[in-house]
Amino acid sequence: MNKHVPTRRRLYEYLQACTIGFFLLLSLTGQAQTSRTLTGTVTDETGATLPGVSILRKGSQQGTTTNEEGKYRLTFSEEGATLIFSYVGYTPQEVAVGAGSVLDVVLKADSKALSEVVVVGYGTQKKAEVATAVGSIEGKTIADRGTVSPLQGAQGQIAGVDISAGSGRAGASYSVQIRGQNSLAGGQPLYVVDGVIVPDINFLNPQDIAKMDVLKDAASTAIYGSRGSNGVILVTTKGGSSAKGRTTISYDGYVGIREVARMPNFMTGPEWWEYRQNTFISPELIAGRTNYDNTIGSLGNPVVQQRVANGDYTNWRDLVLRTGTQMNHWLTISGASEKNTVQYLIGAGYQKEKGNLLQESLDRYNFKASVDGRMNDHWSAGMSVNFSLSDIERGSDDAVRNAFNMAPIFSPYDANGNLMFRPGQIPVPNSTTISSFTSTVNPLLEIPNTENNNRRLFGVGNLYLQYALNDWLELRSTFSPSVNFERNGRYWGSLTGVGDGLLPDAQRSNAQSLSYIFDNIATIRKNFGDHRFTFTGLFSMQKDRFEGDGLRVNDLPFNSSYYNLGSSTNRQSGTSYFRQVSILSYMARVNYVFKNRYFATLATRWDGSSKLAEGHKWSTFPSLAVGWQLSEENFLKSANFISDLKLRVSAGIAGNNNNISAYESQMNLSDPTFYDYGGTVALGYGPSRLPNPV
């Protein structure tokens, strides 16, 4: 029996070895499953590779992004995985991983993608996940309105945003109120173009706008701190194409007409004649219709009576108004390099508007260039410049008003066919008497003898450098300079209300500004299961320098418009100024999303302004917003009558620093004042305003 023991022992050892080997094999098989590597290329429908595409394994934190050639490499921890490919401007795509080691994906452009992503200041968010009040309008909607002003194109398109024109004249400015008047001091919204704060957006060609977002509540505007109380308008302009190795030339243009709308009904000639007689009946009359000799208003003038008898009336409106025209031409050249690592755009535009008032017009020239490039998986850089040269002639401020005040019985011409200086003063034939109805100057003389010209050159640039440390941390520095040169010249000839038949008057003013903004932004995006966090940190510096001068003179010896003011010896006023302001800012913001249904945004901005007094220069602007996407809850998903329902609550603090002058915290000296020092008169300056202590 002992001789069988070794055999049993060997059998036991053999089974033990087989068992260990079996489990080792299982372990190796499991390791082979978890260490699987997948590679591939992501392109669009044209075959252009897409760099920066986000690739995430569904239900986990495993993910990567495509490199500058659109290629990726991803290692999985298990089989049966589903990958989510997402890229701004394209429809997200879920792809189940098969047995192969190569997976190429083609993403389709999403026409709704731009509207689903909104600019919220120093970043973007999905529209469905925004907890603050943000309104948006597509650039195509603005362009299709056929206007020369971006704000005019946005009129009536965004809820809670009231956009009104100062007048109907060519080149008129627009006033914007977001959710009504937000400050006792008034003011306009803050304008931001491609991340750069600008004084206005009049310089933009509407054809160049890709999207306009409006921050409406305090929680959304608080990230702009001391300048956000009146709302913020964020404009995104068009960028380069993503078509690999292809250059695209595009032209957009239109020609339209302008007609005066809602013109009131004016009195006809007979109606005015009846009104004039009834208005100026002498109080000495007891009853009945008066004769011409007993009326106040010179109705007995034979010239006037002859015009009434002949029905010789003048339609003054038709003499000063016309059908206006407007046109806009926009030409762009855009494309990308062979590997799609560089995208570029060059654009040029011309706008022309002839107003409804004779002589008024607008001419604007635009030039834009932008380039964006990816140097490798981590570094990217880009720059853009946008220049605008505008020339606006507004002519006379009084001509239309004078024409509307003119009675139809007045004729702009005398008996010899010459324009009368004051048509309401009608001479009595064979007499030195003048029937004076009104001293209003003839608008047909006012128009050609008046100039009000504004010429502006505005330019803004943007240079950025971006570093992506990994797929969740991104650093970006942006330097944005801007320049503005503006000249206004006004001239009133002798045959105007200002000139009053004497020598011409004129004035000229010049203004220029130089500004720069240096922004440094850190963005962190992390997911933890159903929890998603986005942190944005900002350090910003801004400096603005303004200077200008002006001069007005009377009695120019000859007609030289506003170009030779030195020829006058009658100088009325001369001014000059210089201002410099700076702002230093910090901002922190956290966006939180839970299960794609619950949202929260917490932000705080700290602004230090040179405008404020010592000890009060820094202010804090906190905000909080929470949202609940009710339409995504199971108890509402079956409700066919609800497509989107969100409950949102927000609160925040914003400031109105733009309406504070540069040196309001200091005592200002203004008007010259004479002082008596023991009988000696000395020239000095007196205070024009006490300092604001806060």
Backbone hydrogen bonds, N-H to C=O, Kabsch-Sander energy under -0.5 kcal/mol:
donor,donor_aa,acceptor,acceptor_aa,energy
4,H,1,M,-1.2
5,V,2,N,-1.1
8,R,4,H,-2.0
9,R,5,V,-2.6
10,R,6,P,-2.7
11,L,7,T,-2.3
12,Y,8,R,-2.6
13,E,9,R,-2.7
14,Y,10,R,-2.3
15,L,11,L,-2.5
16,Q,12,Y,-2.6
17,A,13,E,-2.4
18,C,14,Y,-2.3
19,T,15,L,-2.5
20,I,16,Q,-2.5
21,G,17,A,-2.6
22,F,18,C,-2.4
23,F,19,T,-2.3
24,L,20,I,-2.4
25,L,21,G,-2.3
26,L,22,F,-2.3
27,S,23,F,-2.4
28,L,24,L,-2.7
29,T,25,L,-2.7
30,G,26,L,-2.9
31,Q,27,S,-2.7
32,A,28,L,-2.3
33,Q,29,T,-1.9
34,T,30,G,-2.1
35,S,31,Q,-1.6
36,R,33,Q,-0.8
38,L,74,L,-3.5
39,T,101,S,-2.3
40,G,72,Y,-1.4
42,V,70,G,-2.7
43,T,105,V,-2.2
44,D,48,A,-2.2
47,G,44,D,-1.5
50,L,42,V,-2.2
52,G,66,T,-1.8
53,V,50,L,-0.7
54,S,86,S,-2.4
55,I,64,T,-2.9
56,L,84,I,-2.0
57,R,62,Q,-2.8
58,K,82,T,-3.2
60,S,57,R,-1.8
64,T,55,I,-2.4
66,T,53,V,-1.3
67,N,71,K,-2.6
70,G,67,N,-2.2
72,Y,40,G,-2.2
74,L,38,L,-3.0
76,F,36,R,-2.7
83,L,95,V,-3.0
84,I,56,L,-2.8
85,F,83,L,-0.6
85,F,93,Q,-3.1
86,S,54,S,-2.4
86,S,84,I,-0.5
90,Y,87,Y,-2.2
91,T,108,K,-2.9
93,Q,85,F,-2.6
95,V,83,L,-2.8
95,V,93,Q,-0.5
97,V,81,A,-2.7
103,L,39,T,-2.9
105,V,41,T,-2.0
107,L,43,T,-2.7
107,L,105,V,-0.5
110,D,89,G,-2.2
111,S,109,A,-0.6
113,A,110,D,-1.3
116,E,112,K,-1.3
117,V,113,A,-0.7
117,V,114,L,-0.8
118,V,125,Q,-2.9
120,V,118,V,-0.5
120,V,123,G,-2.0
121,G,123,G,-0.7
125,Q,118,V,-2.2
127,K,116,E,-4.1
129,E,126,K,-1.6
130,V,127,K,-1.2
134,V,132,T,-0.9
135,G,214,V,-2.5
137,I,212,M,-2.1
139,G,210,A,-2.2
142,I,138,E,-1.4
143,A,139,G,-2.7
144,D,140,K,-2.5
145,R,141,T,-0.6
145,R,142,I,-0.9
146,G,143,A,-1.6
153,G,149,S,-1.8
154,A,150,P,-0.9
155,Q,152,Q,-1.0
157,Q,154,A,-1.9
161,V,158,I,-1.7
162,D,160,G,-0.6
162,D,177,Q,-3.2
163,I,161,V,-0.7
164,S,162,D,-0.5
164,S,175,S,-2.6
166,G,173,S,-2.7
172,A,169,R,-1.7
175,S,164,S,-3.4
177,Q,162,D,-2.6
179,R,160,G,-3.3
179,R,177,Q,-0.7
182,N,180,G,-0.5
186,G,183,S,-1.5
190,L,231,G,-2.5
191,Y,198,V,-0.7
192,V,233,I,-2.6
193,V,196,V,-3.0
194,D,192,V,-0.6
194,D,235,V,-3.0
196,V,193,V,-1.9
198,V,191,Y,-2.3
204,L,201,I,-1.3
208,D,205,N,-2.5
209,I,206,P,-1.2
210,A,236,T,-2.7
211,K,236,T,-1.9
212,M,137,I,-2.4
213,D,234,L,-3.1
214,V,135,G,-3.5
215,L,232,V,-2.9
216,K,133,A,-2.6
216,K,214,V,-0.6
217,D,133,A,-0.8
220,S,217,D,-0.6
221,T,217,D,-2.1
222,A,218,A,-1.5
223,I,220,S,-0.6
224,Y,221,T,-2.1
225,G,222,A,-1.9
227,R,224,Y,-1.8
228,G,225,G,-1.6
229,S,655,G,-2.6
231,G,228,G,-1.8
232,V,215,L,-1.7
233,I,190,L,-3.0
234,L,213,D,-3.5
234,L,232,V,-0.6
235,V,192,V,-3.3
235,V,233,I,-0.5
236,T,211,K,-2.9
237,T,235,V,-0.5
238,K,208,D,-2.2
241,S,344,Y,-0.8
244,K,242,S,-0.6
245,G,337,S,-1.7
246,R,243,A,-1.7
248,T,334,S,-3.9
250,S,248,T,-0.5
250,S,332,T,-2.7
252,D,330,W,-2.7
254,Y,328,N,-1.8
256,G,326,Q,-3.2
258,R,324,G,-3.0
266,F,264,P,-0.5
272,W,268,T,-2.5
273,W,269,G,-2.3
274,E,270,P,-2.4
275,Y,271,E,-2.5
276,R,272,W,-2.9
277,Q,273,W,-1.9
278,N,274,E,-2.1
279,T,275,Y,-2.2
280,F,276,R,-1.8
281,I,278,N,-0.7
282,S,294,N,-0.9
285,L,282,S,-1.6
294,N,291,N,-1.4
295,T,292,Y,-1.3
296,I,280,F,-1.8
297,G,295,T,-0.6
301,N,298,S,-1.2
305,Q,301,N,-2.4
306,Q,302,P,-2.3
307,R,303,V,-1.9
308,V,304,V,-2.1
309,A,305,Q,-2.5
310,N,306,Q,-2.2
311,G,307,R,-0.7
311,G,308,V,-0.7
312,D,307,R,-2.8
313,Y,311,G,-1.6
314,T,408,P,-2.4
316,W,314,T,-1.1
319,L,315,N,-0.8
320,V,316,W,-1.2
320,V,317,R,-0.7
321,L,317,R,-1.9
322,R,356,N,-2.1
324,G,258,R,-2.3
324,G,322,R,-0.7
325,T,354,K,-1.1
326,Q,256,G,-2.3
327,M,352,K,-2.7
328,N,254,Y,-2.0
329,H,350,Y,-2.5
330,W,252,D,-2.6
331,L,348,A,-2.9
332,T,250,S,-2.8
333,I,346,I,-2.8
334,S,248,T,-2.7
335,G,344,Y,-1.9
336,A,243,A,-0.6
336,A,246,R,-1.0
337,S,342,V,-2.1
340,N,337,S,-1.4
343,Q,372,D,-3.1
344,Y,335,G,-2.4
345,L,370,S,-2.4
346,I,333,I,-2.4
347,G,368,K,-3.2
348,A,331,L,-2.5
349,G,366,N,-2.2
350,Y,329,H,-2.3
351,Q,364,R,-2.7
352,K,327,M,-2.2
353,E,362,L,-2.6
354,K,325,T,-3.3
355,G,353,E,-0.6
355,G,360,E,-1.6
358,L,320,V,-1.6
360,E,357,L,-1.5
361,S,393,E,-2.1
362,L,353,E,-2.5
363,D,391,D,-2.1
364,R,351,Q,-2.3
365,Y,389,L,-2.8
366,N,349,G,-2.4
367,F,387,F,-2.3
368,K,347,G,-2.9
369,A,385,V,-2.1
370,S,345,L,-2.6
371,V,383,M,-2.6
372,D,343,Q,-2.9
373,G,381,A,-3.1
374,R,341,T,-2.6
375,M,373,G,-0.6
375,M,379,W,-1.8
376,N,379,W,-1.5
380,S,466,Q,-2.3
381,A,373,G,-2.4
382,G,464,Y,-1.9
383,M,371,V,-2.3
384,S,462,N,-1.9
385,V,369,A,-2.5
386,N,460,V,-2.1
387,F,367,F,-3.0
388,S,458,F,-2.6
389,L,365,Y,-2.5
390,S,456,R,-2.7
391,D,363,D,-2.9
392,I,454,N,-2.9
393,E,361,S,-2.5
394,R,392,I,-0.6
394,R,452,N,-2.8
402,N,398,D,-2.9
403,A,399,A,-2.4
404,F,400,V,-2.6
405,N,401,R,-1.5
406,M,402,N,-1.0
406,M,403,A,-0.5
410,F,407,A,-1.8
414,D,418,N,-2.6
417,G,414,D,-1.8
420,M,412,P,-2.8
424,G,440,T,-0.5
425,Q,422,R,-1.9
426,I,424,G,-0.7
426,I,435,S,-2.6
428,V,433,T,-2.8
431,S,428,V,-1.1
435,S,426,I,-3.1
436,S,434,I,-0.9
437,F,424,G,-3.2
437,F,435,S,-1.0
438,T,424,G,-0.7
442,N,421,F,-2.7
445,L,442,N,-1.6
446,E,442,N,-2.2
447,I,443,P,-2.3
449,N,445,L,-1.1
450,T,447,I,-1.1
451,E,491,Y,-2.3
453,N,489,G,-2.6
454,N,392,I,-2.9
455,R,487,R,-2.9
456,R,390,S,-2.4
457,L,485,F,-2.9
458,F,388,S,-2.7
458,F,456,R,-0.5
459,G,483,V,-2.4
460,V,386,N,-2.0
461,G,481,P,-2.9
462,N,384,S,-2.3
463,L,479,F,-2.4
464,Y,382,G,-2.6
465,L,477,S,-2.2
466,Q,380,S,-3.3
467,Y,475,L,-3.1
468,A,378,H,-2.8
469,L,467,Y,-0.8
469,L,473,L,-1.1
470,N,473,L,-1.1
474,E,523,T,-2.5
475,L,467,Y,-3.0
476,R,521,I,-2.6
477,S,465,L,-2.5
478,T,519,D,-2.9
479,F,463,L,-2.9
480,S,517,I,-2.8
482,S,515,S,-2.4
483,V,459,G,-2.7
484,N,513,S,-2.0
485,F,457,L,-2.7
486,E,511,A,-3.1
487,R,455,R,-2.8
488,N,509,S,-2.5
489,G,453,N,-2.7
490,R,507,Q,-2.8
491,Y,451,E,-2.3
492,W,505,D,-2.9
493,G,449,N,-2.8
496,T,493,G,-0.6
496,T,494,S,-1.2
500,D,496,T,-2.8
501,G,494,S,-3.0
502,L,499,G,-2.2
505,D,492,W,-2.3
506,A,553,V,-2.2
507,Q,490,R,-2.3
508,R,551,L,-2.3
509,S,488,N,-2.5
510,N,549,D,-3.0
511,A,486,E,-2.7
512,Q,547,E,-2.7
513,S,484,N,-2.3
514,L,545,R,-2.1
515,S,482,S,-2.6
516,Y,543,K,-1.9
517,I,480,S,-1.5
518,F,541,M,-2.9
519,D,478,T,-2.5
519,D,517,I,-0.6
520,N,539,F,-2.0
521,I,476,R,-3.3
522,A,537,G,-2.3
523,T,474,E,-3.0
524,I,535,F,-2.6
525,R,472,W,-2.4
526,K,533,F,-2.3
528,F,531,H,-3.4
531,H,528,F,-1.8
532,R,593,V,-2.5
533,F,526,K,-3.1
534,T,591,N,-2.2
535,F,524,I,-2.9
536,T,589,R,-2.8
537,G,522,A,-2.7
538,L,587,M,-2.8
539,F,520,N,-2.0
540,S,585,S,-2.5
541,M,518,F,-1.8
542,Q,583,I,-2.4
543,K,516,Y,-2.1
544,D,581,V,-2.9
545,R,514,L,-2.0
546,F,579,R,-3.1
547,E,512,Q,-2.2
548,G,577,Y,-1.8
549,D,510,N,-2.0
550,G,575,T,-2.5
551,L,508,R,-2.3
552,R,573,S,-2.4
553,V,506,A,-2.7
554,N,570,N,-2.9
556,L,504,P,-2.7
560,S,558,F,-1.1
563,Y,560,S,-1.8
567,S,564,N,-1.5
568,S,565,L,-1.5
570,N,554,N,-0.7
571,R,569,T,-0.7
572,Q,552,R,-2.1
572,Q,570,N,-0.5
573,S,552,R,-1.5
575,T,550,G,-2.5
577,Y,548,G,-2.4
579,R,546,F,-3.0
581,V,544,D,-2.2
583,I,542,Q,-2.6
584,L,608,G,-2.4
585,S,540,S,-2.8
586,Y,606,W,-2.1
587,M,538,L,-2.0
588,A,604,T,-2.4
589,R,536,T,-2.3
590,V,602,L,-2.7
591,N,534,T,-2.8
592,Y,600,A,-3.0
593,V,532,R,-2.4
594,F,598,Y,-2.6
595,K,530,D,-2.1
597,R,594,F,-2.0
598,Y,594,F,-2.0
599,F,627,G,-2.7
600,A,592,Y,-2.0
601,T,625,A,-3.0
602,L,590,V,-2.4
603,A,623,S,-2.1
604,T,588,A,-2.3
605,R,621,F,-1.4
606,W,586,Y,-3.1
607,D,605,R,-0.5
607,D,619,S,-2.2
608,G,584,L,-2.9
609,S,607,D,-0.5
609,S,617,K,-2.1
610,S,582,S,-2.3
612,L,609,S,-0.9
616,H,613,A,-2.2
619,S,607,D,-2.3
621,F,605,R,-2.8
623,S,603,A,-2.3
624,L,651,A,-2.9
625,A,601,T,-2.2
626,V,649,V,-2.8
627,G,599,F,-2.6
628,W,647,L,-2.5
629,Q,597,R,-3.3
630,L,628,W,-1.6
630,L,645,L,-0.7
631,S,645,L,-1.9
632,E,629,Q,-1.5
633,E,630,L,-1.9
636,L,633,E,-1.8
637,K,633,E,-1.4
638,S,634,N,-0.6
639,A,636,L,-1.7
640,N,638,S,-1.1
642,I,639,A,-1.5
643,S,641,F,-0.5
647,L,628,W,-2.7
648,R,646,K,-0.5
649,V,626,V,-2.5
651,A,624,L,-2.5
653,I,622,P,-1.9
655,G,225,G,-2.6
657,N,226,S,-4.5
659,N,656,N,-1.2
660,I,657,N,-1.6
664,E,661,S,-1.1
665,S,611,K,-0.5
666,Q,663,Y,-1.4
668,N,689,R,-1.4
670,S,686,G,-2.3
673,T,684,G,-3.6
675,Y,682,A,-3.5
677,Y,675,Y,-0.7
677,Y,680,T,-3.4
678,G,676,D,-0.7
680,T,677,Y,-1.3
681,V,679,G,-0.6
682,A,675,Y,-3.1
684,G,673,T,-3.4
686,G,671,D,-1.8
688,S,668,N,-3.0
689,R,668,N,-1.0
692,N,664,E,-2.4
